[in-house]
Amino acid sequence: HRAMKVVAPHGGGLKVPADVSVTFTVGIGPRSEGGFISIDLAVSLPGVPRAEAEALVAKATTLPLFQRNPRGNVDVRLTVV
């Protein structure tokens, strides 16, 4: 959620709620696309309209700290819940 706090001030004044939560599930095993790891992130931003929450999450994924994906072989899927 730190990445969302970094980009939020640049998104028209949107504030990340204090009760934000990110739940992740890691899958390990061969994938048809190659690689062995998949990560599912479910982001909850209570009180934030869905379209704004999705835009905030998408913007957060552009930060370098999120882009560090070893050799591009980790499948990361994001869902706003």
Jmol script that loads the backbone (N, CA, C; Angstrom):
load data "model"
ATOM      1  N   HIS A   1       0.799  -1.190   0.000  1.00  0.00           N
ATOM      2  CA  HIS A   1       0.000   0.000   0.000  1.00  0.00           C
ATOM      3  C   HIS A   1       0.846   1.259   0.000  1.00  0.00           C
ATOM      4  N   ARG A   2       2.125   1.139   0.267  1.00  0.00           N
ATOM      5  CA  ARG A   2       3.011   2.311   0.242  1.00  0.00           C
ATOM      6  C   ARG A   2       3.075   2.925  -1.145  1.00  0.00           C
ATOM      7  N   ALA A   3       3.080   2.078  -2.176  1.00  0.00           N
ATOM      8  CA  ALA A   3       3.126   2.604  -3.544  1.00  0.00           C
ATOM      9  C   ALA A   3       1.897   3.451  -3.819  1.00  0.00           C
ATOM     10  N   MET A   4       0.737   3.037  -3.323  1.00  0.00           N
ATOM     11  CA  MET A   4      -0.484   3.819  -3.541  1.00  0.00           C
ATOM     12  C   MET A   4      -0.391   5.157  -2.820  1.00  0.00           C
ATOM     13  N   LYS A   5       0.223   5.184  -1.640  1.00  0.00           N
ATOM     14  CA  LYS A   5       0.373   6.444  -0.908  1.00  0.00           C
ATOM     15  C   LYS A   5       1.321   7.387  -1.628  1.00  0.00           C
ATOM     16  N   VAL A   6       2.278   6.846  -2.355  1.00  0.00           N
ATOM     17  CA  VAL A   6       3.219   7.673  -3.107  1.00  0.00           C
ATOM     18  C   VAL A   6       2.522   8.336  -4.283  1.00  0.00           C
ATOM     19  N   VAL A   7       1.699   7.590  -5.012  1.00  0.00           N
ATOM     20  CA  VAL A   7       1.081   8.138  -6.221  1.00  0.00           C
ATOM     21  C   VAL A   7      -0.223   8.876  -5.952  1.00  0.00           C
ATOM     22  N   ALA A   8      -0.882   8.649  -4.830  1.00  0.00           N
ATOM     23  CA  ALA A   8      -2.193   9.253  -4.548  1.00  0.00           C
ATOM     24  C   ALA A   8      -2.187  10.781  -4.620  1.00  0.00           C
ATOM     25  N   PRO A   9      -1.198  11.467  -4.054  1.00  0.00           N
ATOM     26  CA  PRO A   9      -1.233  12.932  -4.113  1.00  0.00           C
ATOM     27  C   PRO A   9      -1.193  13.484  -5.540  1.00  0.00           C
ATOM     28  N   HIS A  10      -0.743  12.689  -6.480  1.00  0.00           N
ATOM     29  CA  HIS A  10      -0.643  13.128  -7.872  1.00  0.00           C
ATOM     30  C   HIS A  10      -1.883  12.747  -8.670  1.00  0.00           C
ATOM     31  N   GLY A  11      -2.889  12.229  -8.017  1.00  0.00           N
ATOM     32  CA  GLY A  11      -4.097  11.777  -8.696  1.00  0.00           C
ATOM     33  C   GLY A  11      -5.314  12.610  -8.355  1.00  0.00           C
ATOM     34  N   GLY A  12      -5.150  13.922  -8.257  1.00  0.00           N
ATOM     35  CA  GLY A  12      -6.285  14.786  -8.005  1.00  0.00           C
ATOM     36  C   GLY A  12      -6.700  14.861  -6.550  1.00  0.00           C
ATOM     37  N   GLY A  13      -5.777  14.633  -5.632  1.00  0.00           N
ATOM     38  CA  GLY A  13      -6.083  14.777  -4.222  1.00  0.00           C
ATOM     39  C   GLY A  13      -6.682  13.552  -3.564  1.00  0.00           C
ATOM     40  N   LEU A  14      -6.698  12.435  -4.254  1.00  0.00           N
ATOM     41  CA  LEU A  14      -7.237  11.210  -3.680  1.00  0.00           C
ATOM     42  C   LEU A  14      -6.373  10.780  -2.499  1.00  0.00           C
ATOM     43  N   LYS A  15      -7.027  10.432  -1.402  1.00  0.00           N
ATOM     44  CA  LYS A  15      -6.301   9.968  -0.221  1.00  0.00           C
ATOM     45  C   LYS A  15      -6.529   8.477  -0.042  1.00  0.00           C
ATOM     46  N   VAL A  16      -5.476   7.787   0.336  1.00  0.00           N
ATOM     47  CA  VAL A  16      -5.560   6.358   0.607  1.00  0.00           C
ATOM     48  C   VAL A  16      -6.137   6.205   2.007  1.00  0.00           C
ATOM     49  N   PRO A  17      -7.258   5.474   2.146  1.00  0.00           N
ATOM     50  CA  PRO A  17      -7.859   5.326   3.466  1.00  0.00           C
ATOM     51  C   PRO A  17      -6.941   4.575   4.427  1.00  0.00           C
ATOM     52  N   ALA A  18      -7.104   4.869   5.720  1.00  0.00           N
ATOM     53  CA  ALA A  18      -6.272   4.231   6.744  1.00  0.00           C
ATOM     54  C   ALA A  18      -6.499   2.729   6.802  1.00  0.00           C
ATOM     55  N   ASP A  19      -7.704   2.288   6.418  1.00  0.00           N
ATOM     56  CA  ASP A  19      -8.011   0.857   6.509  1.00  0.00           C
ATOM     57  C   ASP A  19      -7.819   0.113   5.185  1.00  0.00           C
ATOM     58  N   VAL A  20      -6.917   0.642   4.344  1.00  0.00           N
ATOM     59  CA  VAL A  20      -6.578  -0.054   3.102  1.00  0.00           C
ATOM     60  C   VAL A  20      -6.016  -1.427   3.447  1.00  0.00           C
ATOM     61  N   SER A  21      -6.305  -2.404   2.595  1.00  0.00           N
ATOM     62  CA  SER A  21      -5.704  -3.723   2.814  1.00  0.00           C
ATOM     63  C   SER A  21      -5.320  -4.336   1.476  1.00  0.00           C
ATOM     64  N   VAL A  22      -4.261  -5.089   1.511  1.00  0.00           N
ATOM     65  CA  VAL A  22      -3.796  -5.826   0.341  1.00  0.00           C
ATOM     66  C   VAL A  22      -3.597  -7.268   0.786  1.00  0.00           C
ATOM     67  N   THR A  23      -4.340  -8.155   0.146  1.00  0.00           N
ATOM     68  CA  THR A  23      -4.213  -9.579   0.432  1.00  0.00           C
ATOM     69  C   THR A  23      -3.532 -10.219  -0.757  1.00  0.00           C
ATOM     70  N   PHE A  24      -2.539 -11.034  -0.498  1.00  0.00           N
ATOM     71  CA  PHE A  24      -1.856 -11.666  -1.623  1.00  0.00           C
ATOM     72  C   PHE A  24      -1.833 -13.176  -1.466  1.00  0.00           C
ATOM     73  N   THR A  25      -1.857 -13.816  -2.621  1.00  0.00           N
ATOM     74  CA  THR A  25      -1.770 -15.265  -2.695  1.00  0.00           C
ATOM     75  C   THR A  25      -0.637 -15.595  -3.655  1.00  0.00           C
ATOM     76  N   VAL A  26       0.254 -16.457  -3.238  1.00  0.00           N
ATOM     77  CA  VAL A  26       1.395 -16.844  -4.070  1.00  0.00           C
ATOM     78  C   VAL A  26       1.207 -18.280  -4.528  1.00  0.00           C
ATOM     79  N   GLY A  27       1.332 -18.477  -5.830  1.00  0.00           N
ATOM     80  CA  GLY A  27       1.266 -19.819  -6.388  1.00  0.00           C
ATOM     81  C   GLY A  27       2.650 -20.245  -6.848  1.00  0.00           C
ATOM     82  N   ILE A  28       3.010 -21.469  -6.561  1.00  0.00           N
ATOM     83  CA  ILE A  28       4.320 -21.986  -6.954  1.00  0.00           C
ATOM     84  C   ILE A  28       4.112 -23.271  -7.740  1.00  0.00           C
ATOM     85  N   GLY A  29       4.719 -23.325  -8.908  1.00  0.00           N
ATOM     86  CA  GLY A  29       4.611 -24.499  -9.759  1.00  0.00           C
ATOM     87  C   GLY A  29       4.739 -24.079 -11.207  1.00  0.00           C
ATOM     88  N   PRO A  30       5.027 -24.997 -12.099  1.00  0.00           N
ATOM     89  CA  PRO A  30       5.204 -24.649 -13.515  1.00  0.00           C
ATOM     90  C   PRO A  30       3.961 -23.978 -14.084  1.00  0.00           C
ATOM     91  N   ARG A  31       4.189 -22.918 -14.868  1.00  0.00           N
ATOM     92  CA  ARG A  31       3.107 -22.212 -15.543  1.00  0.00           C
ATOM     93  C   ARG A  31       3.236 -22.426 -17.031  1.00  0.00           C
ATOM     94  N   SER A  32       2.130 -22.454 -17.736  1.00  0.00           N
ATOM     95  CA  SER A  32       2.165 -22.681 -19.188  1.00  0.00           C
ATOM     96  C   SER A  32       2.907 -21.558 -19.910  1.00  0.00           C
ATOM     97  N   GLU A  33       2.900 -20.346 -19.328  1.00  0.00           N
ATOM     98  CA  GLU A  33       3.584 -19.208 -19.942  1.00  0.00           C
ATOM     99  C   GLU A  33       5.073 -19.187 -19.624  1.00  0.00           C
ATOM    100  N   GLY A  34       5.538 -20.110 -18.817  1.00  0.00           N
ATOM    101  CA  GLY A  34       6.923 -20.126 -18.362  1.00  0.00           C
ATOM    102  C   GLY A  34       7.000 -19.584 -16.949  1.00  0.00           C
ATOM    103  N   GLY A  35       8.030 -19.925 -16.267  1.00  0.00           N
ATOM    104  CA  GLY A  35       8.196 -19.486 -14.889  1.00  0.00           C
ATOM    105  C   GLY A  35       7.481 -20.409 -13.919  1.00  0.00           C
ATOM    106  N   PHE A  36       7.621 -20.101 -12.652  1.00  0.00           N
ATOM    107  CA  PHE A  36       7.086 -20.975 -11.612  1.00  0.00           C
ATOM    108  C   PHE A  36       6.263 -20.252 -10.554  1.00  0.00           C
ATOM    109  N   ILE A  37       6.226 -18.922 -10.590  1.00  0.00           N
ATOM    110  CA  ILE A  37       5.569 -18.190  -9.520  1.00  0.00           C
ATOM    111  C   ILE A  37       4.477 -17.288 -10.083  1.00  0.00           C
ATOM    112  N   SER A  38       3.329 -17.284  -9.395  1.00  0.00           N
ATOM    113  CA  SER A  38       2.275 -16.329  -9.710  1.00  0.00           C
ATOM    114  C   SER A  38       1.856 -15.656  -8.408  1.00  0.00           C
ATOM    115  N   ILE A  39       1.492 -14.393  -8.522  1.00  0.00           N
ATOM    116  CA  ILE A  39       1.081 -13.627  -7.355  1.00  0.00           C
ATOM    117  C   ILE A  39      -0.232 -12.929  -7.677  1.00  0.00           C
ATOM    118  N   ASP A  40      -1.225 -13.140  -6.833  1.00  0.00           N
ATOM    119  CA  ASP A  40      -2.509 -12.457  -6.953  1.00  0.00           C
ATOM    120  C   ASP A  40      -2.612 -11.457  -5.814  1.00  0.00           C
ATOM    121  N   LEU A  41      -2.856 -10.195  -6.152  1.00  0.00           N
ATOM    122  CA  LEU A  41      -3.018  -9.146  -5.155  1.00  0.00           C
ATOM    123  C   LEU A  41      -4.454  -8.654  -5.198  1.00  0.00           C
ATOM    124  N   ALA A  42      -5.140  -8.704  -4.062  1.00  0.00           N
ATOM    125  CA  ALA A  42      -6.501  -8.191  -3.939  1.00  0.00           C
ATOM    126  C   ALA A  42      -6.426  -6.942  -3.069  1.00  0.00           C
ATOM    127  N   VAL A  43      -6.752  -5.792  -3.655  1.00  0.00           N
ATOM    128  CA  VAL A  43      -6.616  -4.509  -2.976  1.00  0.00           C
ATOM    129  C   VAL A  43      -7.993  -3.991  -2.570  1.00  0.00           C
ATOM    130  N   SER A  44      -8.128  -3.632  -1.303  1.00  0.00           N
ATOM    131  CA  SER A  44      -9.374  -3.064  -0.789  1.00  0.00           C
ATOM    132  C   SER A  44      -9.111  -1.632  -0.349  1.00  0.00           C
ATOM    133  N   LEU A  45      -9.854  -0.697  -0.940  1.00  0.00           N
ATOM    134  CA  LEU A  45      -9.751   0.719  -0.586  1.00  0.00           C
ATOM    135  C   LEU A  45     -11.142   1.192  -0.169  1.00  0.00           C
ATOM    136  N   PRO A  46     -11.552   0.900   1.069  1.00  0.00           N
ATOM    137  CA  PRO A  46     -12.895   1.253   1.519  1.00  0.00           C
ATOM    138  C   PRO A  46     -13.193   2.744   1.360  1.00  0.00           C
ATOM    139  N   GLY A  47     -14.376   3.035   0.816  1.00  0.00           N
ATOM    140  CA  GLY A  47     -14.803   4.420   0.659  1.00  0.00           C
ATOM    141  C   GLY A  47     -14.315   5.097  -0.600  1.00  0.00           C
ATOM    142  N   VAL A  48     -13.458   4.435  -1.371  1.00  0.00           N
ATOM    143  CA  VAL A  48     -12.946   5.014  -2.614  1.00  0.00           C
ATOM    144  C   VAL A  48     -13.764   4.425  -3.762  1.00  0.00           C
ATOM    145  N   PRO A  49     -14.335   5.289  -4.613  1.00  0.00           N
ATOM    146  CA  PRO A  49     -15.094   4.769  -5.750  1.00  0.00           C
ATOM    147  C   PRO A  49     -14.244   3.808  -6.584  1.00  0.00           C
ATOM    148  N   ARG A  50     -14.881   2.752  -7.080  1.00  0.00           N
ATOM    149  CA  ARG A  50     -14.164   1.678  -7.775  1.00  0.00           C
ATOM    150  C   ARG A  50     -13.267   2.196  -8.907  1.00  0.00           C
ATOM    151  N   ALA A  51     -13.772   3.070  -9.746  1.00  0.00           N
ATOM    152  CA  ALA A  51     -12.970   3.574 -10.870  1.00  0.00           C
ATOM    153  C   ALA A  51     -11.716   4.291 -10.371  1.00  0.00           C
ATOM    154  N   GLU A  52     -11.856   5.082  -9.306  1.00  0.00           N
ATOM    155  CA  GLU A  52     -10.697   5.778  -8.747  1.00  0.00           C
ATOM    156  C   GLU A  52      -9.725   4.794  -8.107  1.00  0.00           C
ATOM    157  N   ALA A  53     -10.256   3.778  -7.435  1.00  0.00           N
ATOM    158  CA  ALA A  53      -9.398   2.766  -6.805  1.00  0.00           C
ATOM    159  C   ALA A  53      -8.609   2.009  -7.868  1.00  0.00           C
ATOM    160  N   GLU A  54      -9.282   1.621  -8.948  1.00  0.00           N
ATOM    161  CA  GLU A  54      -8.588   0.898 -10.025  1.00  0.00           C
ATOM    162  C   GLU A  54      -7.517   1.768 -10.664  1.00  0.00           C
ATOM    163  N   ALA A  55      -7.804   3.058 -10.864  1.00  0.00           N
ATOM    164  CA  ALA A  55      -6.813   3.966 -11.446  1.00  0.00           C
ATOM    165  C   ALA A  55      -5.617   4.126 -10.518  1.00  0.00           C
ATOM    166  N   LEU A  56      -5.873   4.229  -9.218  1.00  0.00           N
ATOM    167  CA  LEU A  56      -4.795   4.368  -8.244  1.00  0.00           C
ATOM    168  C   LEU A  56      -3.909   3.132  -8.211  1.00  0.00           C
ATOM    169  N   VAL A  57      -4.524   1.955  -8.216  1.00  0.00           N
ATOM    170  CA  VAL A  57      -3.763   0.705  -8.208  1.00  0.00           C
ATOM    171  C   VAL A  57      -2.936   0.586  -9.482  1.00  0.00           C
ATOM    172  N   ALA A  58      -3.535   0.917 -10.621  1.00  0.00           N
ATOM    173  CA  ALA A  58      -2.805   0.845 -11.895  1.00  0.00           C
ATOM    174  C   ALA A  58      -1.614   1.798 -11.890  1.00  0.00           C
ATOM    175  N   LYS A  59      -1.810   2.997 -11.367  1.00  0.00           N
ATOM    176  CA  LYS A  59      -0.717   3.967 -11.324  1.00  0.00           C
ATOM    177  C   LYS A  59       0.397   3.499 -10.388  1.00  0.00           C
ATOM    178  N   ALA A  60       0.026   2.886  -9.277  1.00  0.00           N
ATOM    179  CA  ALA A  60       1.026   2.404  -8.316  1.00  0.00           C
ATOM    180  C   ALA A  60       1.923   1.336  -8.931  1.00  0.00           C
ATOM    181  N   THR A  61       1.388   0.561  -9.858  1.00  0.00           N
ATOM    182  CA  THR A  61       2.183  -0.514 -10.465  1.00  0.00           C
ATOM    183  C   THR A  61       3.237   0.006 -11.431  1.00  0.00           C
ATOM    184  N   THR A  62       3.219   1.304 -11.738  1.00  0.00           N
ATOM    185  CA  THR A  62       4.230   1.863 -12.639  1.00  0.00           C
ATOM    186  C   THR A  62       5.496   2.270 -11.909  1.00  0.00           C
ATOM    187  N   LEU A  63       5.457   2.265 -10.580  1.00  0.00           N
ATOM    188  CA  LEU A  63       6.634   2.652  -9.803  1.00  0.00           C
ATOM    189  C   LEU A  63       7.723   1.589  -9.894  1.00  0.00           C
ATOM    190  N   PRO A  64       8.981   2.017  -9.894  1.00  0.00           N
ATOM    191  CA  PRO A  64      10.083   1.055  -9.997  1.00  0.00           C
ATOM    192  C   PRO A  64      10.056  -0.033  -8.925  1.00  0.00           C
ATOM    193  N   LEU A  65       9.625   0.284  -7.705  1.00  0.00           N
ATOM    194  CA  LEU A  65       9.634  -0.741  -6.659  1.00  0.00           C
ATOM    195  C   LEU A  65       8.676  -1.879  -6.991  1.00  0.00           C
ATOM    196  N   PHE A  66       7.637  -1.610  -7.776  1.00  0.00           N
ATOM    197  CA  PHE A  66       6.704  -2.654  -8.176  1.00  0.00           C
ATOM    198  C   PHE A  66       7.202  -3.365  -9.432  1.00  0.00           C
ATOM    199  N   GLN A  67       7.968  -2.686 -10.242  1.00  0.00           N
ATOM    200  CA  GLN A  67       8.406  -3.218 -11.530  1.00  0.00           C
ATOM    201  C   GLN A  67       9.527  -4.249 -11.411  1.00  0.00           C
ATOM    202  N   ARG A  68      10.090  -4.406 -10.249  1.00  0.00           N
ATOM    203  CA  ARG A  68      11.176  -5.383 -10.085  1.00  0.00           C
ATOM    204  C   ARG A  68      10.605  -6.787 -10.112  1.00  0.00           C
ATOM    205  N   ASN A  69      10.534  -7.326 -11.275  1.00  0.00           N
ATOM    206  CA  ASN A  69       9.974  -8.657 -11.500  1.00  0.00           C
ATOM    207  C   ASN A  69      11.107  -9.510 -12.052  1.00  0.00           C
ATOM    208  N   PRO A  70      11.648 -10.412 -11.255  1.00  0.00           N
ATOM    209  CA  PRO A  70      12.817 -11.178 -11.684  1.00  0.00           C
ATOM    210  C   PRO A  70      12.638 -11.823 -13.062  1.00  0.00           C
ATOM    211  N   ARG A  71      13.407 -11.344 -14.006  1.00  0.00           N
ATOM    212  CA  ARG A  71      13.426 -11.900 -15.363  1.00  0.00           C
ATOM    213  C   ARG A  71      12.052 -11.922 -16.029  1.00  0.00           C
ATOM    214  N   GLY A  72      11.095 -11.195 -15.509  1.00  0.00           N
ATOM    215  CA  GLY A  72       9.771 -11.136 -16.115  1.00  0.00           C
ATOM    216  C   GLY A  72       8.997 -12.438 -16.045  1.00  0.00           C
ATOM    217  N   ASN A  73       9.414 -13.358 -15.198  1.00  0.00           N
ATOM    218  CA  ASN A  73       8.758 -14.667 -15.178  1.00  0.00           C
ATOM    219  C   ASN A  73       7.833 -14.864 -13.987  1.00  0.00           C
ATOM    220  N   VAL A  74       7.458 -13.775 -13.315  1.00  0.00           N
ATOM    221  CA  VAL A  74       6.490 -13.853 -12.233  1.00  0.00           C
ATOM    222  C   VAL A  74       5.214 -13.214 -12.732  1.00  0.00           C
ATOM    223  N   ASP A  75       4.142 -13.978 -12.752  1.00  0.00           N
ATOM    224  CA  ASP A  75       2.846 -13.490 -13.201  1.00  0.00           C
ATOM    225  C   ASP A  75       2.169 -12.780 -12.039  1.00  0.00           C
ATOM    226  N   VAL A  76       1.950 -11.464 -12.152  1.00  0.00           N
ATOM    227  CA  VAL A  76       1.304 -10.693 -11.098  1.00  0.00           C
ATOM    228  C   VAL A  76      -0.063 -10.226 -11.599  1.00  0.00           C
ATOM    229  N   ARG A  77      -1.104 -10.582 -10.844  1.00  0.00           N
ATOM    230  CA  ARG A  77      -2.471 -10.190 -11.205  1.00  0.00           C
ATOM    231  C   ARG A  77      -3.040  -9.332 -10.077  1.00  0.00           C
ATOM    232  N   LEU A  78      -3.663  -8.207 -10.448  1.00  0.00           N
ATOM    233  CA  LEU A  78      -4.240  -7.283  -9.481  1.00  0.00           C
ATOM    234  C   LEU A  78      -5.749  -7.255  -9.602  1.00  0.00           C
ATOM    235  N   THR A  79      -6.419  -7.187  -8.454  1.00  0.00           N
ATOM    236  CA  THR A  79      -7.877  -7.070  -8.420  1.00  0.00           C
ATOM    237  C   THR A  79      -8.239  -6.057  -7.352  1.00  0.00           C
ATOM    238  N   VAL A  80      -9.130  -5.129  -7.682  1.00  0.00           N
ATOM    239  CA  VAL A  80      -9.670  -4.224  -6.677  1.00  0.00           C
ATOM    240  C   VAL A  80     -10.961  -4.841  -6.163  1.00  0.00           C
ATOM    241  N   VAL A  81     -11.036  -5.033  -4.855  1.00  0.00           N
ATOM    242  CA  VAL A  81     -12.221  -5.659  -4.263  1.00  0.00           C
ATOM    243  C   VAL A  81     -12.992  -4.669  -3.415  1.00  0.00           C
TER     244      VAL A  81
END
end "model"
wireframe off; spacefill off
backbone 0.3
color backbone group
